[in-house]
Amino acid sequence: MQYLIPNQTTVYHIAYAPAIEKAYLFHWGCNLKCRGCLCHKEINCMALEENLDVVLRDPRLPKPKDPSQYLDLEELMTTLRKVPVKEALFEGQEASIDPAYGAITEALKAEFDCYITLNTNGVKLPDLSHTDEVVMSLKAVTPKLYRDYTLHSNERVLRHFVEVFRLGKKLRAESVFIPGLIDLEETEKIAAFIAAVDPNIPYRIDAYFESGADNSWRRATPEEMAKAKAAAKKHLVNVTCTQQTAAKLEKKDLMYEVVRLY
């Protein structure tokens, strides 16, 4: 995607948690083609009250429409000035490929002096001068499996993971446990790769939920997630896993209320 307007960003949606004064910036566009991407189901924040049913939505429903509007840098800052901001999380499809990433983080630091976290697939490293923390999705470390799931190579991802650690940035890793694809064996391989860099790097394993009409993977069970966590803990000090076990989420189930700013 190329932009002719100076300081145009790929931010199409901003969510906000008032209790912790945290802004969530959602960016459009990605450099991978993950077959189980949650954007096949929903492109806005899943913690918004209207999206608490996302996990249980039928994956065969039509995909959400692409965003029709994007904020330029001044519009983004004007929106955020309406609230106090202690933290900002860059997410969505892939924030690292936003040409304005460096300008946005610099502006946020200058205006709010907030803590900035980048969620990224790690294919590209943007200017991290004003970024405090990087959360990298490793997806898979086995090259063939990674290519099967994303249609791309993971060579740069693994190299960038090490580079971010050597930069001295706070670094976390995550992956999605997909029964029959990114399973117990691969999850342990991911943990072993992380441990070779530093066994103290936190690792989060997310349970897959059905997304994308063209695949037949099922949701992970609590028993499978417990085994995945135990396998990863053979190598790492700090391992967590996430899974929605409730049949239906409600607003009261959330740790923090999340509202839409844009």
C-alpha positions in Angstrom: 0.0 0.0 0.0 1.3 3.4 -0.9 0.1 6.7 0.4 0.3 10.1 -1.2 -0.9 12.1 1.8 2.0 13.1 4.2 1.8 11.3 7.5 -1.0 9.0 6.4 -1.2 5.9 8.6 -2.8 2.5 8.2 -4.7 2.9 11.5 -8.4 2.3 10.8 -9.7 1.6 14.4 -8.7 2.7 17.9 -10.0 0.9 21.1 -9.4 2.1 24.6 -9.5 0.7 28.1 -10.3 3.6 30.5 -9.4 1.7 33.7 -5.8 1.3 32.7 -5.6 4.2 30.2 -4.5 2.0 27.4 -5.1 2.7 23.7 -5.2 -0.1 21.1 -4.2 1.0 17.6 -5.4 -1.3 14.8 -3.5 -1.2 11.5 -4.6 -2.6 8.1 -2.4 -4.5 5.7 -0.2 -7.6 6.2 2.9 -9.2 4.7 1.7 -12.8 5.5 -1.3 -14.8 4.5 -2.1 -16.8 7.6 -4.8 -19.4 6.8 -6.3 -19.1 10.3 -6.1 -15.3 10.7 -8.8 -13.9 13.0 -9.4 -11.1 10.5 -11.4 -13.7 8.5 -13.9 -13.3 11.3 -13.5 -9.8 12.8 -11.2 -6.8 12.1 -12.1 -4.6 15.1 -11.2 -5.1 18.8 -12.5 -8.4 20.1 -13.0 -7.0 23.6 -15.6 -4.5 22.4 -19.0 -5.5 23.8 -20.4 -6.1 20.3 -17.6 -8.5 19.5 -17.7 -10.8 22.5 -19.3 -13.5 20.4 -16.3 -13.7 17.9 -15.0 -17.0 19.0 -18.3 -18.8 18.5 -19.2 -17.1 15.2 -19.6 -19.5 12.2 -16.3 -19.3 10.2 -18.3 -19.8 7.0 -19.9 -16.4 7.4 -18.8 -13.7 4.9 -15.5 -12.1 5.8 -15.7 -8.5 7.2 -15.4 -5.7 4.7 -12.0 -4.0 4.4 -11.7 -0.6 6.2 -12.9 2.4 4.1 -11.1 5.1 6.1 -7.7 5.6 7.6 -6.4 8.2 10.0 -3.6 10.6 9.2 -1.2 11.3 12.0 -2.9 14.5 13.2 -6.3 12.9 13.2 -4.9 10.0 15.2 -3.3 12.3 17.8 -6.5 14.4 18.0 -8.5 11.3 18.7 -6.1 10.2 21.5 -6.0 13.6 23.1 -9.6 13.1 24.2 -8.4 10.6 26.8 -5.4 10.1 29.1 -2.9 7.6 27.6 -0.5 5.6 29.7 0.0 2.7 27.3 -0.4 2.2 23.5 -0.5 -1.2 21.8 0.1 -1.4 18.1 -1.8 -4.3 16.6 -4.4 -5.2 13.9 -3.2 -7.0 10.8 0.5 -5.9 10.9 1.6 -2.6 12.4 5.2 -2.9 11.4 4.6 -2.3 7.7 2.8 1.1 8.4 5.1 3.6 6.7 4.2 6.0 9.5 5.1 3.6 12.4 8.1 5.6 13.5 6.3 8.9 13.3 3.4 7.7 15.3 5.6 6.2 18.1 7.7 9.4 18.2 4.5 11.6 18.5 3.0 9.4 21.2 6.2 9.6 23.3 6.4 13.3 22.9 2.8 14.0 23.7 2.0 11.3 26.3 5.3 9.7 27.3 3.4 6.5 27.2 4.6 2.9 27.2 4.5 1.5 23.6 4.2 -2.1 22.7 4.3 -3.5 19.2 2.5 -6.8 18.3 4.2 -8.1 15.2 4.7 -11.2 13.0 8.4 -10.2 12.9 8.8 -10.3 9.1 9.8 -6.7 9.1 11.4 -4.6 11.8 10.3 -0.9 11.8 12.1 1.9 13.6 12.0 0.8 17.2 13.6 3.9 18.7 10.5 4.9 20.6 9.1 1.3 21.2 9.4 -0.1 24.7 8.3 -3.7 24.1 7.9 -6.1 21.2 5.6 -9.1 21.2 6.5 -11.4 18.3 4.2 -14.1 16.9 6.5 -17.0 15.9 3.6 -19.1 14.5 6.0 -22.0 13.8 9.8 -22.6 13.7 9.8 -25.6 11.3 10.3 -23.9 7.9 7.9 -26.1 5.9 5.1 -25.8 8.5 5.5 -22.1 8.7 5.3 -21.8 4.9 2.3 -24.1 4.8 0.4 -21.8 7.3 1.6 -18.4 6.2 2.7 -18.9 2.5 6.0 -17.3 3.4 9.4 -18.2 4.8 10.2 -17.7 8.5 13.9 -17.1 8.0 13.7 -13.3 8.7 11.3 -13.8 11.6 13.7 -16.0 13.5 16.6 -13.7 12.8 14.6 -10.6 13.8 13.6 -12.3 17.1 17.3 -12.6 18.0 18.0 -9.0 16.8 15.2 -7.5 19.0 16.6 -9.3 22.0 20.1 -8.1 21.3 18.7 -4.5 21.0 17.8 -4.8 24.7 14.1 -4.3 24.1 11.7 -6.1 26.3 10.6 -9.1 24.3 7.8 -11.6 24.5 6.8 -14.4 22.2 3.5 -15.9 21.3 2.0 -18.6 19.1 -1.3 -20.2 18.4 -1.9 -23.9 19.2 -3.8 -25.4 16.3 -4.7 -29.1 16.7 -3.5 -31.1 13.7 -1.2 -28.4 12.5 0.8 -26.3 15.0 0.5 -29.0 17.7 2.3 -30.3 20.8 5.5 -31.1 19.0 5.8 -27.8 17.2 4.9 -25.8 20.3 7.8 -27.5 22.2 10.1 -26.6 19.3 9.0 -23.0 19.5 9.7 -23.0 23.2 13.1 -24.6 22.6 14.0 -21.9 20.0 13.0 -19.1 22.5 15.0 -20.7 25.3 18.1 -20.8 23.1 17.9 -17.0 23.0 16.9 -16.6 26.7 14.8 -19.0 28.8 13.4 -16.1 30.7 11.6 -14.6 27.7 7.9 -14.9 28.4 5.9 -17.1 26.0 2.1 -17.1 25.6 0.2 -19.9 23.8 -3.2 -19.0 22.4 -5.8 -21.6 21.8 -7.0 -21.6 18.1 -10.6 -21.0 17.4 -12.2 -21.6 14.0 -11.4 -18.8 11.6 -11.4 -19.1 7.8 -14.0 -21.0 5.8 -11.4 -23.0 3.8 -9.7 -25.0 6.6 -11.0 -27.8 8.8 -9.0 -27.3 12.0 -11.0 -27.5 15.2 -10.7 -25.6 18.5 -8.1 -26.7 21.0 -9.3 -28.4 24.1 -8.4 -27.3 27.7 -6.5 -30.6 28.0 -4.5 -29.9 24.9 -3.6 -26.4 26.1 -2.5 -27.8 29.5 -0.2 -30.3 27.7 1.2 -27.5 25.4 2.0 -25.3 28.4 3.7 -28.2 30.2 5.8 -29.0 27.1 6.9 -25.4 26.8 7.8 -25.2 30.5 10.4 -27.8 30.0 12.4 -25.1 28.3 11.1 -21.7 29.6 10.5 -20.1 32.9 7.4 -18.0 32.1 4.7 -19.8 30.0 1.0 -18.8 29.9 -1.9 -19.9 27.8 -5.2 -18.3 26.9 -8.4 -20.0 26.0 -12.1 -19.0 26.0 -13.9 -21.8 27.9 -17.2 -20.0 28.5 -20.0 -20.8 26.1 -20.7 -17.1 25.8 -18.6 -14.1 27.0 -20.3 -11.2 28.7 -19.1 -7.7 29.5 -18.7 -8.7 33.2 -16.3 -11.4 32.2 -13.7 -8.9 30.9 -10.8 -7.8 33.1 -11.3 -4.2 31.8 -14.0 -2.5 29.9 -12.9 -1.6 26.3 -14.6 1.1 24.3 -14.3 2.4 20.8 -12.5 5.7 20.2 -12.5 5.4 16.4 
